[in-house]
Amino acid sequence: MDRVFSGVQPTGNLHLGNYLGAIRNWVKLQNDHDCIYCVVDLHAITAWQDPAELKAHTREVTAAFLAAGIDPSRSIIFNQSQVSAHAELAWILNCVARLGWLNRMTQFKEKAGKHREKASVGLYAYPNLMAADILAYKATHVPVGEDQKQHLELTRDIAQKFNNDYGVELFPMPKPLILGTATRVMSLRDGKKKMSKSDPSDMSRITMTDDADTIQKKLRKATSDSELLPGQEVLDETGDLPEETRQSRPEAYNLLGIYAALADKPLAEVLEEFAGAQFSLFKSALTDLAVASLGPMGSEMKRLSADPASVDAILSAGAEKAAAIAQPILAEAQDAVGLLRF
Ligand code: TRP
């Protein structure tokens, strides 16, 4: 069976964008893949993290996986630092990847900004650790968003060079899995900005811990406009929403997109359903749908946050299962490189 690996950084305030763009798709993959889902705490520390918060966020992301329906009896869930093969393989890959390759990484340029000299060495080598995450399991498929595609291409380059340099066929070339129509979830206050964990206004986002009342309140106050809702005529021949049209009513199209994603329906169907309707009527339908699908998840996250020991037990058991796969692959890599093993 195909093996899926994906990782998410431990951050707080996981929101609807994280859920619809990533975690929800990971749940579906469990049906026909071996899935390994990792909370990448070693990646997180490439920028300084408050230690207590890092622990809390690692548990929070794990709780989000569980509440969303990732099943630890079918998939492996663990935190990266607890499987030492990641760091060990990353070192070997540091010696395979070229400076020139890393210099092209746009995410490093963005994150380091003008003060490159002040960025950690870890931030620079971040993509090599990500390659190690994937290759330590010989993963064949990696669900990633647009922003991580370049890192996955680098992973393929590293895998290829390793195989070439050492005359082995150890690492398969992992393929990106681009899932569904990427839902771009925008802020509830300003449809031109992405929904973000760092927006100072909590009203701008629906988080995975929000309960039914909070979801209701946030959607009621979400920015709308005074026109009636559009119909299918706004879509182009291929059923896509032209960017210009989206920009003409960013809040309306954001909420319509969220509705479509939560209902798991094409946008065309949603437009047909609400064509000509008052915004207020659409909003109350959206609220009902959001409360029904997200409310139970919020309650489950609350329950899990009150029971960190059970979350830790799942991570610990997951790390053991992950290590059982990664250790022998690390050993193969060490052997190929010529490191003596005893
Ligand atoms: N870099 C990814 C991100 O920020 C997280 C990540 C780390 C990852 N290791 C991975 C994703 C391996 C996929 C596969 O989103």
Residues whose N, C-alpha, C, O or C-beta is under 5 A from the ligand:
A	BS01	LIG	F5 S6 G7 V8 Q9 V40 M130 D133 V142 P143
